[in-house]
Amino acid sequence: MSLSVKTGLGLLLLVVLFALLGPVLWPDPAAQDLAQFLADPSWQEPLGRDQMGRSLMARLAAATRLSLLLGLLCVITAALLGSLLGWLSAWRGGWVDGLLRSLADGVLALPGLLLVLLFSAMAQGGFAILYLGLAMAQWVEYYRVVRARSRALLASPQVEASRLLGFGNAHILWRHLWPELAPQLL
C-alpha cells in the first residue's frame, strides 16, 4: 500500500471518527446560548460560537455526519441501480438495451449539478430530493461499466457452456458475471 493511499485512509478515518464522536463531545448543534454570542475559540469550543451562540464545532460534526451518510447512500443506490440496469441491458439486448442506452445518454448530456438542481426545483428540497438527485446523476457510470463488461462476458465460451448444460440465469450471474465485475464495482 502506497504512502498516498495510507494518508488518504488515515484522513478518512479521522473524518469518520470526528463525525461519530462529535455528538459525544458537542451534543446539540442547535442549542443556543445568547450569552456566548460570537464567543472566541476556547479549549471547550475550538471553533467558537456563532451569532446565536451555537457551537460551531457541534454544527460541523452534525454536517459531517450528514455529508458522510448522504455520500454513502448515494453511492450505494447509484451502484445498485446502475449495476442492475447494466445487467438487464446486456442480458436482454434489443429494444431494452436501446431504451436504457438512450436514457443513459440523456442523463450524460446534462451536467450532474444541473440534474440535482432540476430535482430540487421539482420538489421542495430536503434530504430525500438531494439524495435522489445525486444518485440519479451517478448511476450512469456504473451502468456503462457493467453493461460493457457483461456483454463481453455473456458472449464468452464459459457462459455459453453453462447455458448448454442447462444452468439458469442466477447461476450465470453469480458464477460468471459477479466474480469478474466485483473488483471493478467495489
C-alpha positions in Angstrom: 0.0 0.0 0.0 1.5 3.3 -1.0 2.0 6.3 1.2 -0.7 8.3 -0.5 -3.3 5.5 0.0 -2.3 5.2 3.7 -2.6 9.0 4.1 -6.0 9.1 2.4 -7.3 6.2 4.5 -6.0 7.9 7.6 -7.6 11.2 6.8 -10.9 9.4 6.0 -10.7 7.6 9.3 -10.2 10.9 11.2 -13.2 12.4 9.5 -15.4 9.4 10.3 -14.2 9.4 13.9 -15.0 13.2 14.2 -18.4 12.5 12.8 -19.1 9.7 15.2 -17.5 11.2 18.3 -18.8 14.8 17.7 -22.2 14.2 19.3 -20.5 12.9 22.5 -18.2 16.0 22.9 -20.6 18.6 21.5 -24.1 17.2 22.0 -26.6 19.6 20.5 -25.7 21.6 17.3 -29.0 23.7 17.6 -28.6 24.7 21.3 -28.5 28.4 21.6 -26.8 30.4 24.3 -27.1 34.1 23.5 -24.9 35.0 26.5 -22.0 33.5 24.4 -22.8 35.5 21.3 -19.8 35.3 18.8 -17.6 33.8 21.6 -14.0 33.3 20.7 -12.4 29.9 20.3 -11.5 28.1 23.6 -10.5 24.7 24.7 -14.1 23.7 25.1 -15.2 25.3 21.8 -12.2 25.1 19.4 -14.1 27.0 16.7 -16.0 29.3 18.9 -19.7 30.2 18.6 -21.8 31.8 16.0 -24.1 34.9 16.2 -26.8 32.9 18.0 -24.4 31.3 20.5 -24.4 27.9 18.8 -21.3 25.7 19.0 -19.6 25.8 15.6 -17.8 22.5 16.4 -21.2 20.8 17.1 -22.6 22.1 13.9 -19.6 21.0 11.9 -19.8 17.5 13.4 -23.5 17.3 12.5 -22.8 18.4 9.0 -20.0 15.9 8.6 -22.4 13.1 9.7 -25.0 14.2 7.2 -22.5 14.5 4.4 -21.0 11.1 5.0 -24.4 9.5 5.2 -25.6 11.2 2.1 -22.5 10.2 0.2 -22.7 6.6 1.3 -26.4 6.3 0.4 -25.9 7.9 -3.0 -23.1 5.7 -4.0 -24.8 2.5 -2.8 -28.0 3.5 -4.6 -26.2 4.5 -7.8 -24.2 1.3 -7.8 -27.2 -0.9 -7.3 -29.4 0.8 -9.8 -26.6 1.2 -12.4 -25.5 -2.4 -12.0 -29.0 -3.9 -12.3 -29.8 -1.8 -15.3 -26.4 -2.6 -16.9 -27.0 -6.3 -16.4 -30.6 -6.0 -17.7 -29.4 -4.1 -20.8 -26.6 -6.6 -21.6 -28.8 -9.6 -20.9 -31.9 -8.7 -22.7 -30.4 -6.7 -25.6 -32.8 -5.4 -28.3 -35.2 -2.7 -27.5 -34.5 -2.9 -23.7 -30.8 -2.2 -24.4 -31.7 0.6 -26.8 -34.1 2.3 -24.4 -31.6 2.1 -21.5 -28.8 3.4 -23.6 -30.9 6.3 -24.7 -31.8 7.1 -21.1 -28.2 6.9 -20.0 -27.1 9.2 -22.9 -29.8 11.6 -21.9 -28.5 11.7 -18.3 -24.9 12.1 -19.5 -26.0 15.0 -21.7 -26.9 17.0 -18.6 -24.3 18.1 -16.2 -24.7 16.3 -12.8 -25.2 19.5 -10.9 -27.9 20.6 -13.3 -29.7 17.3 -12.7 -29.5 17.7 -9.0 -30.9 21.3 -9.3 -33.7 20.1 -11.5 -34.7 17.5 -8.9 -34.5 20.2 -6.2 -36.6 22.6 -8.3 -39.3 20.0 -8.9 -39.8 19.3 -5.2 -39.5 21.2 -2.0 -35.8 20.4 -1.3 -34.7 18.4 1.6 -32.6 15.4 2.2 -34.6 12.9 0.1 -34.6 15.1 -3.0 -30.9 15.9 -2.8 -30.3 12.1 -2.3 -32.4 11.2 -5.3 -30.8 13.9 -7.5 -27.3 12.8 -6.6 -28.0 9.1 -7.0 -29.7 9.7 -10.4 -26.7 11.7 -11.6 -24.2 8.9 -10.7 -25.9 5.7 -11.8 -24.8 6.1 -15.4 -21.1 5.4 -14.6 -22.0 2.0 -13.1 -24.4 1.3 -15.9 -21.9 1.8 -18.6 -19.1 -0.3 -17.0 -21.4 -3.2 -16.1 -23.2 -3.2 -19.5 -19.9 -3.2 -21.5 -18.2 -5.9 -19.4 -21.4 -8.0 -19.1 -21.9 -8.0 -22.9 -18.4 -9.4 -23.4 -18.8 -11.9 -20.6 -22.2 -13.1 -21.8 -20.7 -13.9 -25.2 -17.8 -15.9 -23.7 -17.4 -19.7 -24.1 -17.8 -20.2 -20.3 -21.3 -18.7 -20.3 -22.2 -20.5 -23.5 -21.2 -23.8 -21.9 -23.2 -23.0 -18.8 -26.3 -22.3 -20.9 -25.8 -25.5 -22.8 -25.5 -27.5 -19.6 -28.9 -26.1 -18.5 -27.7 -23.7 -15.8 -30.1 -20.9 -15.1 -29.6 -17.1 -15.1 -28.9 -16.9 -11.4 -26.0 -19.4 -11.8 -24.6 -17.5 -14.7 -24.9 -14.2 -12.8 -23.2 -15.5 -9.6 -20.7 -17.9 -11.2 -19.5 -15.9 -14.2 -20.6 -12.3 -14.1 -20.2 -11.3 -10.5 -16.6 -12.6 -10.0 -15.5 -10.5 -13.0 -17.5 -7.4 -12.1 -17.0 -7.3 -8.4 -13.4 -5.8 -8.4 -14.5 -3.0 -10.7 -17.7 -2.2 -8.8 -16.2 -2.4 -5.4 
